[in-house]
Amino acid sequence: MTAMLSSQPLSRRIMAIWCADLALDRWRLAEGCRRGQGSDAAPLALIAETAHGPRIAAVNIAGAEQGVRTGAMLADARTLCPSLAVRPADPAGDLAFLEALALWAQRWGPWSALDPPDGLIVDTTGAAHLFGGEAALLADARAQLRRRGLLARVAMAPTAGAAWALAHYGPDGAVLEGEAMLERLGPLPVAALRLDDEVLLLLRRLGLKRIEDLAGIGREALARRFRTRRAPAANPLVRLDQLLGRVPEPLLPVIGQEQPMVQRRLMEPIRHRSLLDRVLADLAEDMARALEARGEGARRLELAAWKVDGDVLARRLEMAAATRDPAHVCRLFAARLDDLDAGFGIELVRLIAPWTEPLALAQADLDAAAERHGTSLAACMDRLTVRLGEGAVRRPLPRASHLPERAQRWTPPLAPQPGLQEDFAFHERPLKLLDRPEPIAVIYEAPDGLPRLFRWRGGVHEIARAEGPERIAPEWWRERSTVRLRDYYRIEDSTGRRYWIYRHGLATDGRGDAPEWFLQGFCA
């Protein structure tokens, strides 16, 4: 995606699409149900897990007729409707579906933008005549969406804010011209300005229920009342100016990325595994050349095989590191094709790389030798993951925590690494950390001086050098207020061995008895 700043002149034409039941419609598509049949015959709700328990995220018509409302707790909803069936909500899946829908909606204009969680904004400037006019364009949009199982409301106006207001609170299929916009939009409620809930509550308490009521107040009074509100959703004056096209509104168009794809249409259907392996090897070679031209490597590959009877066999493969080695790809897919049933034959095979990463050119002889001898770390991780499963292989990733035992976490090798603004500015950590800190007895300078002698596992160690302390405070958002501080020291005993120890607590902190000492790691 790339950002675009749209000044929204009144000569532009913006279409807003609102799919009020997007989550339910997507669930119906996944279950093979149709609106009004099966899925709506019985009360159904999609629930989301919150800090206070399951909460209703979406409800169908049958459930709404029995009093179930979006945002209510599941326990309260079951009290009103004991026969309510629930399914887990999938906000991430809904967003991905909305992004795909935004790309598909570019059939009506040059670009489209997301209006989460259930809307789209499409710029249709100069495209209405291709459909026979703006009314015909809106009718085509409704028909095409209904054909795909989505019931949507649409509207067209010179600005994105005006189109959004009409789609949500105006008549379906409304078309608004640039003249007399305030007169047409004035009767709509102030909620049509896309304001936060607390701002809407404040406006209702002030008796400002419609847009025309808000527009009738002087700008100076609104500017004084909301002078500290910078966000557009918290400032009615900014939203009103965006609605009428007086100020620009930033929009973020959705731009589709081309996925590398190679395929083979076979002259004769194939049924034997050896022939399929040969086709896969050819596709892997073609994919390698396509990825090399883009300077990328594949992290995920999807193989699809179309059978003569119309059935599609799909296999997906994910790699621990970006690669475009054909032999490696074929070797990994070999284990995924053992249970493939070709039936009467396969006539089309397609290989797609939906997830790619930059992959620079490397010394081919060294990498090839590592691949042949099985010493490549990425190749080893891929083989173990394919054979043992994704949950059997893990890798450590840094975590934003000062506590040593929480400074890293184990994740599957295929999970994407979180973005880091910079390396952790902590002190260097020891080469090896114990799973659990072990208690030690320490003689140190009172009250908070350096340690001089410590006993660990029956042996006495005289400290020749000591560095510290490095004080680490407890994580207040996870720990209780009675948790004590830690003072870490790097020490070296008389034999040259180096340790990492810490004192748990201070003598004067009032949070317990005398401080305790622990050994947590070994330095190089």
C-alpha positions in Angstrom: 0.0 0.0 0.0 1.1 3.6 -0.7 -0.4 6.7 0.9 -2.3 9.2 -1.1 -3.5 12.6 0.0 -6.8 13.4 -1.7 -7.9 17.0 -1.7 -11.4 15.7 -2.6 -12.6 18.5 -5.0 -16.3 18.7 -5.7 -15.7 17.5 -9.2 -14.6 14.1 -8.0 -17.0 11.1 -7.6 -16.5 8.8 -4.7 -18.5 5.6 -4.1 -18.9 4.2 -0.6 -19.8 0.5 -0.1 -21.0 -0.7 3.3 -21.4 -4.4 4.0 -23.1 -4.3 7.4 -23.0 -8.1 7.8 -19.5 -8.7 6.3 -18.4 -11.1 9.0 -21.6 -13.2 8.8 -21.6 -13.2 5.0 -18.0 -14.4 5.0 -19.0 -17.2 7.4 -21.9 -18.1 5.2 -19.6 -18.3 2.2 -17.2 -20.5 4.1 -20.0 -22.8 5.2 -21.7 -22.9 1.9 -24.9 -21.3 3.2 -27.1 -18.6 1.6 -28.6 -15.6 3.2 -32.0 -16.4 4.6 -31.5 -20.2 4.3 -29.9 -22.4 6.9 -27.7 -19.8 8.5 -30.5 -17.4 9.3 -33.1 -20.0 10.2 -31.7 -20.4 13.7 -30.2 -17.7 16.0 -26.4 -17.4 15.3 -23.7 -15.1 16.6 -20.0 -14.7 16.1 -18.1 -14.1 19.4 -14.8 -12.5 20.2 -12.7 -13.1 23.3 -12.2 -10.1 25.5 -10.7 -9.4 28.9 -14.1 -9.8 30.5 -15.2 -12.8 28.6 -16.8 -13.7 25.3 -18.6 -10.8 23.6 -21.0 -10.8 20.6 -19.2 -9.5 17.5 -22.0 -10.1 15.0 -25.5 -11.6 15.1 -27.9 -12.8 12.3 -31.5 -11.7 11.8 -33.0 -14.6 13.9 -30.8 -13.7 16.8 -31.5 -10.0 16.6 -35.2 -10.7 16.6 -34.8 -12.4 20.0 -33.0 -9.5 21.6 -29.3 -10.4 21.0 -27.3 -7.3 20.3 -23.8 -6.7 19.0 -21.4 -5.8 21.8 -23.4 -7.7 24.5 -21.7 -10.3 26.7 -22.4 -13.9 25.6 -23.8 -14.8 29.1 -26.4 -12.0 28.8 -27.2 -13.0 25.2 -27.8 -16.6 26.2 -30.2 -15.4 28.9 -32.3 -13.7 26.2 -31.9 -16.5 23.6 -31.0 -19.9 25.1 -30.9 -21.5 21.7 -28.2 -19.1 20.4 -25.5 -20.9 18.4 -22.1 -19.3 18.5 -19.0 -19.5 16.3 -15.6 -17.8 16.8 -15.1 -14.5 15.0 -12.1 -14.0 12.8 -11.2 -10.3 12.6 -7.9 -11.0 10.8 -9.7 -13.2 8.2 -12.4 -10.5 7.8 -9.7 -7.9 7.1 -7.9 -10.1 4.6 -11.3 -10.7 2.9 -12.0 -7.0 2.8 -8.6 -6.3 1.2 -9.3 -8.9 -1.5 -12.7 -7.3 -2.0 -11.1 -3.9 -2.3 -8.9 -5.1 -5.1 -11.9 -6.7 -6.9 -13.9 -3.4 -6.4 -11.4 -1.6 -8.6 -13.5 -2.7 -11.6 -15.6 0.5 -10.8 -12.7 2.9 -10.5 -8.9 3.4 -10.7 -8.3 2.9 -7.0 -10.1 1.8 -3.8 -9.4 2.2 -0.1 -10.4 0.2 3.0 -13.0 1.5 5.5 -12.6 -1.1 8.3 -14.2 -3.2 9.5 -16.9 -3.6 6.8 -16.7 -0.8 4.2 -14.9 0.3 1.0 -14.2 3.6 -0.6 -13.9 3.6 -4.4 -12.9 6.5 -6.6 -15.2 6.4 -9.7 -14.2 9.7 -11.2 -14.6 9.5 -15.0 -15.8 5.9 -15.0 -19.6 6.2 -14.6 -20.2 6.5 -18.4 -18.7 3.1 -18.9 -21.7 1.6 -17.0 -24.4 3.9 -18.4 -24.4 6.5 -15.7 -23.9 6.8 -11.9 -27.2 5.1 -11.1 -26.4 2.2 -13.3 -22.9 1.9 -11.8 -24.4 1.7 -8.3 -27.0 -0.8 -9.4 -24.2 -2.9 -11.0 -22.2 -2.7 -7.7 -25.2 -4.0 -5.7 -25.9 -6.8 -8.1 -22.3 -7.9 -8.3 -21.9 -7.9 -4.5 -25.2 -9.8 -4.1 -24.1 -12.4 -6.6 -21.1 -13.0 -4.4 -23.2 -13.4 -1.3 -22.8 -9.9 0.1 -25.7 -7.6 0.9 -24.3 -4.0 0.7 -25.5 -0.4 0.7 -23.9 2.0 -1.8 -23.9 5.7 -2.3 -22.0 8.2 -4.4 -20.9 11.8 -3.6 -18.1 14.3 -4.3 -16.3 13.4 -1.0 -15.5 10.2 0.8 -17.2 11.6 4.0 -20.4 12.4 2.2 -20.5 9.1 0.4 -19.9 7.3 3.7 -22.7 9.2 5.4 -25.2 8.4 2.7 -24.3 4.7 2.6 -24.7 4.4 6.3 -27.6 6.8 7.1 -29.1 7.8 3.8 -31.2 6.0 1.2 -29.6 3.1 -0.5 -28.2 4.0 -3.9 -28.2 7.7 -3.2 -26.4 10.0 -5.6 -25.3 13.4 -4.3 -24.1 16.2 -6.6 -21.7 19.0 -5.6 -24.4 21.7 -5.2 -26.4 22.2 -1.9 -24.5 19.4 -0.1 -25.3 20.7 3.3 -29.0 20.9 2.6 -29.1 17.2 1.5 -26.9 16.0 4.4 -28.3 18.2 7.1 -31.1 15.9 8.2 -28.7 13.0 8.8 -27.6 12.3 12.4 -24.3 13.5 13.7 -23.1 9.9 13.8 -22.8 10.2 10.0 -19.7 12.4 10.6 -17.6 9.3 11.7 -17.0 10.6 15.2 -15.9 8.7 18.3 -18.5 7.4 20.7 -17.6 9.8 23.5 -17.9 12.8 21.1 -21.3 11.6 19.9 -22.4 11.3 23.5 -21.2 14.8 24.3 -23.1 16.2 21.2 -26.3 14.5 22.2 -26.0 15.9 25.7 -25.6 19.4 24.1 -28.8 18.8 22.0 -26.9 18.5 18.7 -28.5 15.5 17.1 -28.3 16.3 13.4 -25.6 17.7 11.0 -27.7 20.8 10.4 -27.8 21.5 14.1 -24.0 21.3 14.3 -23.6 23.4 11.2 -25.8 26.1 12.7 -23.3 26.8 15.4 -20.5 29.3 14.8 -17.1 28.0 13.9 -15.5 29.9 16.7 -17.6 28.2 19.3 -16.8 24.7 17.9 -13.1 25.6 17.6 -13.0 26.7 21.3 -14.9 23.6 22.5 -12.7 21.1 20.6 -9.4 23.1 20.4 -7.5 20.2 22.1 -8.9 17.5 19.8 -6.4 16.9 17.0 -7.7 13.6 15.6 -10.5 14.0 13.0 -12.7 11.4 14.7 -12.6 13.5 17.9 -13.2 16.9 16.3 -16.7 17.6 14.7 -15.4 20.7 12.9 -12.7 18.8 11.0 -15.2 16.0 10.1 -17.7 18.6 8.9 -15.1 20.3 6.7 -14.0 16.9 5.3 -17.7 16.1 4.6 -18.1 19.3 2.5 -14.8 19.1 0.8 -13.2 22.1 2.5 -10.1 20.3 3.7 -8.3 17.3 2.3 -8.8 13.8 3.7 -5.9 11.3 3.6 -6.8 8.0 2.0 -4.7 4.9 1.7 -5.4 3.1 -1.6 -5.1 -0.7 -1.8 -2.5 -1.7 -4.4 -2.3 -5.4 -5.3 1.0 -7.1 -5.5 1.7 -9.4 -8.4 2.4 -13.0 -7.2 5.0 -15.0 -9.2 3.1 -17.8 -10.9 4.1 -20.6 -13.3 1.8 -23.3 -14.7 1.7 -26.2 -17.2 -1.3 -27.1 -19.3 -0.8 -30.8 -20.2 -1.6 -32.1 -23.6 -2.7 -35.4 -22.0 -3.9 -36.0 -18.4 -1.2 -37.6 -16.2 -1.9 -40.2 -13.5 1.5 -41.5 -12.4 3.6 -39.9 -9.7 6.8 -40.0 -11.8 5.2 -37.8 -14.4 3.9 -35.4 -11.8 7.4 -35.1 -10.3 8.8 -34.2 -13.7 6.2 -31.5 -14.1 6.9 -30.2 -10.7 10.7 -30.1 -11.5 9.9 -28.0 -14.6 7.7 -25.6 -12.6 10.4 -25.3 -9.9 12.9 -24.3 -12.6 10.5 -21.7 -14.1 9.7 -20.3 -10.6 13.5 -20.0 -9.8 14.0 -18.0 -13.0 11.0 -15.8 -12.2 12.1 -15.1 -8.6 15.7 -14.5 -9.7 14.5 -11.8 -12.1 12.7 -10.1 -9.2 15.7 -10.5 -6.8 13.5 -12.5 -4.4 13.1 -15.8 -2.8 10.0 -17.8 -1.8 9.0 -18.3 1.8 5.6 -19.9 0.9 4.7 -21.9 -2.2 1.3 -23.2 -3.2 0.9 -26.1 -5.6 -2.5 -26.7 -7.3 -3.4 -29.5 -9.6 -6.6 -29.5 -11.6 -8.1 -33.0 -12.2 -10.1 -33.9 -15.3 -13.3 -34.1 -13.2 -12.9 -30.5 -12.0 -11.5 -31.3 -8.5 -8.5 -29.2 -7.4 -5.7 -30.8 -5.3 -3.8 -28.1 -3.3 -0.6 -28.4 -1.3 1.2 -25.6 0.6 4.8 -25.4 1.6 6.5 -22.9 3.9 10.3 -22.4 4.2 12.4 -21.2 7.1 14.3 -18.8 4.9 13.7 -17.4 1.4 14.9 -19.8 -1.3 14.7 -20.3 -5.0 16.6 -23.6 -5.3 14.5 -25.9 -7.5 16.0 -29.1 -6.0 15.2 -28.0 -2.5 11.7 -27.2 -3.4 11.1 -30.5 -5.2 12.6 -32.4 -2.3 10.2 -30.7 0.2 7.1 -31.2 -2.0 7.9 -34.9 -2.4 6.7 -35.6 1.1 3.5 -33.7 0.5 2.5 -35.5 -2.7 2.5 -39.1 -1.3 -1.2 -39.1 -0.6 -2.3 -37.3 -3.8 -5.0 -39.1 -5.8 -4.9 -38.2 -9.5 -8.2 -39.9 -10.2 -8.8 -39.9 -14.0 -5.8 -37.7 -14.5 -4.4 -34.2 -13.9 -4.5 -31.7 -16.8 -3.2 -28.5 -15.2 -0.6 -27.8 -12.6 0.1 -24.4 -11.2 2.8 -23.1 -8.7 2.4 -19.8 -7.0 4.6 -17.9 -4.5 2.3 -15.8 -2.4 5.0 -14.9 0.2 8.3 -13.7 -1.1 11.3 -11.9 0.4 14.3 -10.1 -1.0 17.1 -12.6 -1.7 20.4 -11.3 -2.9 22.8 -13.3 -5.1 25.3 -15.4 -3.1 28.3 -17.6 -3.8 26.6 -20.5 -5.5 29.4 -23.0 -5.0 29.4 -22.6 -1.2 25.7 -22.7 -0.9 25.4 -25.6 -3.2 27.9 -27.6 -1.2 26.0 -26.8 2.0 22.8 -28.0 0.4 24.4 -31.2 -0.9 25.9 -32.1 2.5 22.8 -31.1 4.4 24.7 -28.5 6.4 22.5 -25.5 5.4 20.6 -24.4 8.5 17.5 -23.3 6.5 17.4 -26.5 4.6 17.7 -28.5 7.8 14.9 -26.6 9.4 12.7 -27.1 6.3 13.3 -30.9 6.4 12.6 -31.2 10.1 9.4 -29.1 9.8 8.1 -31.2 6.9 8.8 -34.5 8.6 8.0 -33.7 12.3 5.4 -30.9 11.9 5.5 -27.1 12.5 5.2 -27.4 16.2 8.3 -29.6 16.7 10.9 -27.0 15.6 11.3 -23.7 17.4 13.7 -20.8 17.3 14.5 -18.1 19.9 13.4 -14.5 19.3 14.2 -11.4 21.4 11.5 -10.0 23.6 11.3 -6.5 25.0 12.1 -7.3 28.6 15.0 -6.3 30.8 14.6 -9.5 32.9 17.1 -12.1 31.5 14.7 -15.1 31.8 12.1 -13.2 29.8 14.4 -11.5 27.2 13.7 -14.2 24.6 10.8 -16.5 23.6 10.5 -19.6 21.5 8.5 -19.4 18.3 7.9 -21.7 15.3 10.5 -21.2 12.5 7.9 -20.2 10.0 6.4 -17.4 12.2 7.5 -14.0 10.9 9.9 -12.1 13.0 8.5 -9.0 14.7 9.9 -5.7 13.5 12.5 -4.0 15.7 13.3 -0.3 15.5 16.8 -1.0 16.8 18.8 -3.5 18.7 18.2 -3.7 22.5 20.4 -1.1 24.3 21.0 -3.5 27.2 24.3 -4.5 28.6 25.9 -7.6 27.1 24.4 -10.8 28.4 26.5 -13.9 29.4 27.2 -16.7 26.9 25.1 -19.2 28.8 22.0 -18.7 31.1 20.8 -21.2 33.6 17.2 -22.4 33.2 16.6 -21.3 36.8 18.8 -19.0 38.9 20.6 -21.0 41.6 21.0 -19.6 45.1 24.5 -18.9 46.4 25.9 -17.6 49.7 27.9 -14.3 49.3 30.1 -12.3 51.5 30.0 -8.7 50.3 30.9 -5.2 51.5 28.1 -3.7 53.6 25.6 -2.4 53.0 25.5 -2.4 49.1 29.2 -3.0 48.2 30.8 -5.4 45.8 30.8 -9.2 46.5 34.1 -10.6 47.8 33.4 -14.4 48.2 30.6 -16.8 47.2 29.8 -20.4 47.8 28.1 -22.4 45.0 27.5 -26.2 44.8 29.8 -26.9 47.7 32.7 -25.0 46.4 34.1 -21.6 47.6 35.1 -19.0 45.1 37.2 -16.0 45.8 36.2 -13.0 43.7 39.3 -11.4 42.0 37.4 -8.9 39.9 33.8 -7.6 39.9 31.9 -5.2 37.7 28.5 -3.7 38.5 25.9 -3.2 39.6 23.4 -3.2 36.7 20.1 -2.6 38.3 17.0 -4.1 36.8 13.6 -3.1 38.2 10.6 -5.4 38.1 8.0 -5.2 35.4 5.3 -3.3 37.1 2.7 -4.2 34.5 3.2 -7.9 35.3 4.5 -8.1 38.9 3.1 -7.0 42.3 4.3 -3.9 44.0 6.2 -6.0 46.6 8.6 -7.5 44.0 12.2 -6.5 44.8 14.9 -5.0 42.6 17.9 -6.9 41.2 21.5 -5.8 41.1 23.6 -7.8 38.6 27.4 -8.2 38.8 30.0 -9.7 36.4 32.6 -11.4 38.5 35.8 -13.4 38.0 37.1 -15.8 40.6 40.8 -16.4 41.3 41.0 -19.3 38.8 39.8 -17.1 35.9 36.2 -18.3 35.6 33.6 -15.6 35.1 30.1 -15.7 36.4 26.9 -13.5 36.3 25.3 -13.1 39.7 22.7 -10.8 41.1 21.4 -9.6 44.5 17.7 -9.9 44.9 16.5 -6.9 46.9 18.1 -4.2 49.1 18.6 -4.2 52.8 16.6 -1.0 53.2 13.8 -1.6 50.7 11.4 -2.8 53.4 10.1 -5.6 51.2 11.5 -8.6 53.0 14.4 -9.9 55.0 18.0 -9.7 54.1 18.8 -9.7 50.3 19.3 -13.0 48.6 22.0 -13.8 46.0 21.6 -16.0 42.9 23.9 -17.2 40.1 22.2 -17.0 36.7 24.8 -17.3 34.0 28.4 -17.9 32.8 30.4 -15.3 30.9 33.0 -16.1 28.3 
